[in-house]
């Protein structure tokens, strides 16, 4: 039997789609392909006997078409202060090896796993102004959506009763969003982002 795992985490997401992201509504991605990263700070978690509290990670990938059509290339970044046991547990979770949602479904769309990287993290969870950096390879800074005429900040909440990553997303734009690592490079500032609290497990 697979090791039991679960965690609760702050999550910051960014991708190359327009605000709202058609994927949330079972539609094709804005540009016909997807490039995105889930960043997370685990506030409480356990994998078998290994505590995951406090560990941060990022899970990034690019797909040539919609995510469900597969063919993805992905990399995982784990905070460099994580212990050997935490690193091993998180890699197994995020590659879908232990079952559970959402990583089993997302991992099934990946054809090419790049080597996992261990880097220092900077993390700020502050609503539509949340941000993080994973070493020098990943960065995302959320930015409130704004009315195109008045410039007034706009907010939106997406409810997803059957959502696999989260049931509720607080939608934002992005000020910065880029991945620059060997085998995985893209940038999409000014596009879609969200922040939310998630509970994942098997």
RODRENMI-943979 format. One record per residue (C-alpha): x, y, z; residue number from 0. Coordinates in Angstrom, 3 decimals. Layout:
BEGIN
<rec X="X" Y="Y" Z="Z" pos="NUM"/>
...
This chain:
BEGIN
<rec X="0.000" Y="0.000" Z="0.000" pos="0"/>
<rec X="1.130" Y="3.530" Z="-0.751" pos="1"/>
<rec X="2.329" Y="5.703" Z="2.103" pos="2"/>
<rec X="-0.445" Y="7.933" Z="3.458" pos="3"/>
<rec X="0.129" Y="11.637" Z="2.978" pos="4"/>
<rec X="-1.745" Y="14.908" Z="3.367" pos="5"/>
<rec X="-0.965" Y="18.574" Z="3.727" pos="6"/>
<rec X="-2.505" Y="22.017" Z="3.961" pos="7"/>
<rec X="-0.721" Y="24.810" Z="2.102" pos="8"/>
<rec X="-0.769" Y="28.367" Z="0.849" pos="9"/>
<rec X="-0.645" Y="28.255" Z="-2.951" pos="10"/>
<rec X="0.336" Y="30.833" Z="-5.560" pos="11"/>
<rec X="-0.177" Y="29.979" Z="-9.230" pos="12"/>
<rec X="0.740" Y="31.709" Z="-12.464" pos="13"/>
<rec X="0.446" Y="30.666" Z="-16.105" pos="14"/>
<rec X="0.488" Y="32.058" Z="-19.639" pos="15"/>
<rec X="-3.319" Y="32.268" Z="-20.046" pos="16"/>
<rec X="-5.449" Y="35.402" Z="-19.924" pos="17"/>
<rec X="-7.081" Y="36.371" Z="-16.630" pos="18"/>
<rec X="-9.371" Y="33.632" Z="-15.348" pos="19"/>
<rec X="-7.729" Y="30.872" Z="-17.454" pos="20"/>
<rec X="-10.019" Y="28.909" Z="-19.809" pos="21"/>
<rec X="-8.803" Y="25.632" Z="-18.257" pos="22"/>
<rec X="-10.944" Y="26.441" Z="-15.207" pos="23"/>
<rec X="-13.979" Y="26.263" Z="-17.484" pos="24"/>
<rec X="-13.041" Y="23.110" Z="-19.419" pos="25"/>
<rec X="-11.884" Y="25.107" Z="-22.437" pos="26"/>
<rec X="-8.642" Y="25.196" Z="-24.421" pos="27"/>
<rec X="-5.822" Y="27.374" Z="-23.038" pos="28"/>
<rec X="-5.713" Y="30.937" Z="-24.347" pos="29"/>
<rec X="-2.745" Y="30.355" Z="-26.658" pos="30"/>
<rec X="-3.396" Y="26.678" Z="-27.392" pos="31"/>
<rec X="-0.543" Y="25.573" Z="-25.115" pos="32"/>
<rec X="0.143" Y="25.823" Z="-21.382" pos="33"/>
<rec X="3.112" Y="27.055" Z="-19.342" pos="34"/>
<rec X="2.559" Y="27.349" Z="-15.620" pos="35"/>
<rec X="3.856" Y="26.878" Z="-12.093" pos="36"/>
<rec X="2.209" Y="25.983" Z="-8.786" pos="37"/>
<rec X="4.127" Y="27.401" Z="-5.836" pos="38"/>
<rec X="3.231" Y="26.321" Z="-2.299" pos="39"/>
<rec X="4.148" Y="26.770" Z="1.350" pos="40"/>
<rec X="3.044" Y="23.775" Z="3.417" pos="41"/>
<rec X="1.653" Y="25.030" Z="6.713" pos="42"/>
<rec X="0.944" Y="21.535" Z="8.072" pos="43"/>
<rec X="1.655" Y="18.170" Z="6.474" pos="44"/>
<rec X="2.630" Y="14.563" Z="6.974" pos="45"/>
<rec X="3.873" Y="11.809" Z="4.665" pos="46"/>
<rec X="4.050" Y="8.557" Z="6.574" pos="47"/>
<rec X="6.117" Y="9.535" Z="9.630" pos="48"/>
<rec X="7.764" Y="12.512" Z="7.922" pos="49"/>
<rec X="6.496" Y="15.966" Z="8.892" pos="50"/>
<rec X="6.295" Y="18.428" Z="6.010" pos="51"/>
<rec X="5.425" Y="21.552" Z="8.033" pos="52"/>
<rec X="7.023" Y="24.705" Z="6.693" pos="53"/>
<rec X="8.518" Y="23.267" Z="3.499" pos="54"/>
<rec X="8.065" Y="25.217" Z="0.267" pos="55"/>
<rec X="8.035" Y="23.848" Z="-3.260" pos="56"/>
<rec X="7.249" Y="24.786" Z="-6.846" pos="57"/>
<rec X="5.912" Y="22.448" Z="-9.547" pos="58"/>
<rec X="6.335" Y="23.843" Z="-13.042" pos="59"/>
<rec X="5.609" Y="22.489" Z="-16.498" pos="60"/>
<rec X="4.950" Y="23.299" Z="-20.111" pos="61"/>
<rec X="2.637" Y="21.396" Z="-22.422" pos="62"/>
<rec X="2.466" Y="21.699" Z="-26.233" pos="63"/>
<rec X="-1.338" Y="21.673" Z="-26.163" pos="64"/>
<rec X="-3.973" Y="21.571" Z="-23.414" pos="65"/>
<rec X="-2.779" Y="19.918" Z="-20.197" pos="66"/>
<rec X="-5.053" Y="16.881" Z="-20.559" pos="67"/>
<rec X="-3.549" Y="16.144" Z="-23.980" pos="68"/>
<rec X="-0.211" Y="15.377" Z="-22.313" pos="69"/>
<rec X="3.314" Y="15.627" Z="-23.686" pos="70"/>
<rec X="4.460" Y="17.839" Z="-20.807" pos="71"/>
<rec X="7.947" Y="18.647" Z="-19.539" pos="72"/>
<rec X="8.149" Y="19.366" Z="-15.800" pos="73"/>
<rec X="10.510" Y="20.219" Z="-12.981" pos="74"/>
<rec X="10.111" Y="20.340" Z="-9.211" pos="75"/>
<rec X="11.893" Y="22.837" Z="-6.980" pos="76"/>
<rec X="12.061" Y="22.059" Z="-3.246" pos="77"/>
<rec X="13.310" Y="24.375" Z="-0.537" pos="78"/>
<rec X="16.963" Y="23.656" Z="0.175" pos="79"/>
<rec X="16.438" Y="23.584" Z="3.953" pos="80"/>
<rec X="14.194" Y="20.503" Z="3.630" pos="81"/>
<rec X="15.635" Y="17.338" Z="5.154" pos="82"/>
<rec X="16.585" Y="14.294" Z="3.108" pos="83"/>
<rec X="13.365" Y="12.589" Z="4.234" pos="84"/>
<rec X="11.230" Y="15.623" Z="3.359" pos="85"/>
<rec X="12.844" Y="15.914" Z="-0.074" pos="86"/>
<rec X="12.206" Y="12.257" Z="-0.845" pos="87"/>
<rec X="8.611" Y="12.373" Z="0.402" pos="88"/>
<rec X="7.742" Y="15.537" Z="-1.517" pos="89"/>
<rec X="9.269" Y="14.295" Z="-4.748" pos="90"/>
<rec X="7.244" Y="11.077" Z="-4.509" pos="91"/>
<rec X="4.069" Y="13.060" Z="-3.781" pos="92"/>
<rec X="4.593" Y="15.615" Z="-6.559" pos="93"/>
<rec X="5.425" Y="12.967" Z="-9.161" pos="94"/>
<rec X="2.215" Y="11.136" Z="-8.321" pos="95"/>
<rec X="3.970" Y="8.022" Z="-7.042" pos="96"/>
<rec X="1.917" Y="7.851" Z="-3.834" pos="97"/>
<rec X="-1.487" Y="8.460" Z="-5.389" pos="98"/>
<rec X="-3.821" Y="11.206" Z="-4.273" pos="99"/>
<rec X="-5.004" Y="14.504" Z="-5.675" pos="100"/>
<rec X="-4.044" Y="16.514" Z="-7.607" pos="101"/>
<rec X="-0.575" Y="15.229" Z="-8.431" pos="102"/>
<rec X="-1.494" Y="11.768" Z="-9.718" pos="103"/>
<rec X="-3.624" Y="13.366" Z="-12.437" pos="104"/>
<rec X="-1.124" Y="16.103" Z="-13.314" pos="105"/>
<rec X="1.864" Y="13.727" Z="-13.288" pos="106"/>
<rec X="0.111" Y="11.516" Z="-15.836" pos="107"/>
<rec X="0.372" Y="14.384" Z="-18.354" pos="108"/>
<rec X="4.180" Y="14.607" Z="-18.053" pos="109"/>
<rec X="6.414" Y="12.751" Z="-20.514" pos="110"/>
<rec X="9.709" Y="14.323" Z="-19.474" pos="111"/>
<rec X="10.717" Y="14.888" Z="-15.849" pos="112"/>
<rec X="13.716" Y="17.166" Z="-15.419" pos="113"/>
<rec X="15.988" Y="16.734" Z="-12.408" pos="114"/>
<rec X="14.527" Y="18.018" Z="-9.138" pos="115"/>
<rec X="16.298" Y="21.141" Z="-7.873" pos="116"/>
<rec X="16.859" Y="22.264" Z="-4.261" pos="117"/>
<rec X="16.958" Y="26.046" Z="-3.887" pos="118"/>
<rec X="16.365" Y="28.783" Z="-1.299" pos="119"/>
<rec X="12.832" Y="30.200" Z="-1.302" pos="120"/>
<rec X="11.482" Y="33.685" Z="-0.696" pos="121"/>
<rec X="7.751" Y="33.578" Z="0.096" pos="122"/>
<rec X="5.098" Y="36.250" Z="0.701" pos="123"/>
<rec X="1.454" Y="35.233" Z="0.979" pos="124"/>
<rec X="-0.444" Y="38.509" Z="0.889" pos="125"/>
<rec X="-3.621" Y="38.156" Z="-1.157" pos="126"/>
<rec X="-3.402" Y="39.694" Z="-4.646" pos="127"/>
<rec X="0.106" Y="40.947" Z="-3.831" pos="128"/>
<rec X="1.531" Y="37.545" Z="-3.012" pos="129"/>
<rec X="4.895" Y="36.550" Z="-4.466" pos="130"/>
<rec X="7.702" Y="34.026" Z="-4.301" pos="131"/>
<rec X="11.113" Y="33.213" Z="-5.706" pos="132"/>
<rec X="12.630" Y="29.747" Z="-5.990" pos="133"/>
<rec X="16.340" Y="30.408" Z="-6.183" pos="134"/>
<rec X="17.167" Y="32.247" Z="-9.401" pos="135"/>
<rec X="15.079" Y="29.898" Z="-11.556" pos="136"/>
<rec X="11.440" Y="30.737" Z="-10.766" pos="137"/>
<rec X="9.656" Y="33.911" Z="-9.775" pos="138"/>
<rec X="6.037" Y="35.023" Z="-9.657" pos="139"/>
<rec X="4.549" Y="38.243" Z="-8.340" pos="140"/>
<rec X="0.782" Y="38.545" Z="-8.356" pos="141"/>
<rec X="-0.917" Y="41.815" Z="-9.180" pos="142"/>
<rec X="-4.576" Y="42.810" Z="-8.803" pos="143"/>
<rec X="-6.651" Y="42.874" Z="-11.970" pos="144"/>
<rec X="-7.591" Y="46.426" Z="-12.862" pos="145"/>
<rec X="-10.458" Y="48.140" Z="-14.651" pos="146"/>
<rec X="-9.073" Y="49.140" Z="-18.075" pos="147"/>
<rec X="-10.786" Y="52.557" Z="-17.931" pos="148"/>
<rec X="-10.506" Y="53.697" Z="-14.324" pos="149"/>
<rec X="-7.553" Y="51.603" Z="-13.179" pos="150"/>
<rec X="-9.511" Y="50.575" Z="-10.093" pos="151"/>
<rec X="-8.557" Y="47.191" Z="-8.696" pos="152"/>
<rec X="-10.967" Y="44.375" Z="-9.524" pos="153"/>
<rec X="-11.357" Y="41.040" Z="-7.777" pos="154"/>
<rec X="-12.987" Y="37.727" Z="-8.692" pos="155"/>
<rec X="-13.483" Y="34.375" Z="-7.014" pos="156"/>
<rec X="-13.871" Y="31.180" Z="-9.042" pos="157"/>
<rec X="-15.735" Y="28.330" Z="-7.347" pos="158"/>
<rec X="-14.877" Y="24.857" Z="-8.657" pos="159"/>
<rec X="-16.955" Y="22.180" Z="-6.875" pos="160"/>
<rec X="-15.053" Y="19.441" Z="-8.735" pos="161"/>
<rec X="-11.698" Y="21.250" Z="-8.879" pos="162"/>
<rec X="-8.696" Y="18.938" Z="-8.602" pos="163"/>
<rec X="-6.199" Y="21.526" Z="-7.298" pos="164"/>
<rec X="-8.595" Y="23.675" Z="-5.278" pos="165"/>
<rec X="-12.324" Y="24.241" Z="-4.914" pos="166"/>
<rec X="-11.944" Y="28.028" Z="-4.751" pos="167"/>
<rec X="-9.508" Y="30.338" Z="-6.538" pos="168"/>
<rec X="-8.913" Y="34.025" Z="-5.846" pos="169"/>
<rec X="-8.146" Y="35.367" Z="-9.313" pos="170"/>
<rec X="-5.427" Y="37.916" Z="-10.023" pos="171"/>
<rec X="-3.112" Y="39.059" Z="-12.741" pos="172"/>
<rec X="0.677" Y="38.839" Z="-12.583" pos="173"/>
<rec X="3.298" Y="41.542" Z="-12.416" pos="174"/>
<rec X="6.172" Y="39.126" Z="-12.977" pos="175"/>
<rec X="6.227" Y="35.448" Z="-13.919" pos="176"/>
<rec X="9.232" Y="33.599" Z="-15.324" pos="177"/>
<rec X="10.997" Y="30.254" Z="-15.287" pos="178"/>
<rec X="14.626" Y="30.086" Z="-16.352" pos="179"/>
<rec X="16.175" Y="26.657" Z="-15.838" pos="180"/>
<rec X="17.892" Y="24.092" Z="-18.024" pos="181"/>
<rec X="15.236" Y="22.417" Z="-20.144" pos="182"/>
<rec X="12.394" Y="24.653" Z="-18.950" pos="183"/>
<rec X="12.265" Y="28.324" Z="-19.898" pos="184"/>
<rec X="9.301" Y="30.660" Z="-20.316" pos="185"/>
<rec X="7.951" Y="34.010" Z="-19.172" pos="186"/>
<rec X="4.414" Y="35.421" Z="-19.101" pos="187"/>
<rec X="4.100" Y="38.639" Z="-17.069" pos="188"/>
<rec X="0.759" Y="40.410" Z="-17.137" pos="189"/>
<rec X="-1.212" Y="37.185" Z="-17.455" pos="190"/>
<rec X="-3.227" Y="34.919" Z="-15.120" pos="191"/>
<rec X="-2.541" Y="34.166" Z="-11.489" pos="192"/>
<rec X="-4.380" Y="33.024" Z="-8.401" pos="193"/>
<rec X="-3.869" Y="32.471" Z="-4.699" pos="194"/>
<rec X="-5.681" Y="30.058" Z="-2.414" pos="195"/>
<rec X="-5.407" Y="27.659" Z="0.504" pos="196"/>
<rec X="-5.316" Y="24.012" Z="-0.553" pos="197"/>
<rec X="-5.698" Y="20.646" Z="1.125" pos="198"/>
<rec X="-4.132" Y="17.759" Z="-0.800" pos="199"/>
<rec X="-3.683" Y="14.106" Z="0.083" pos="200"/>
<rec X="-4.363" Y="10.488" Z="-0.706" pos="201"/>
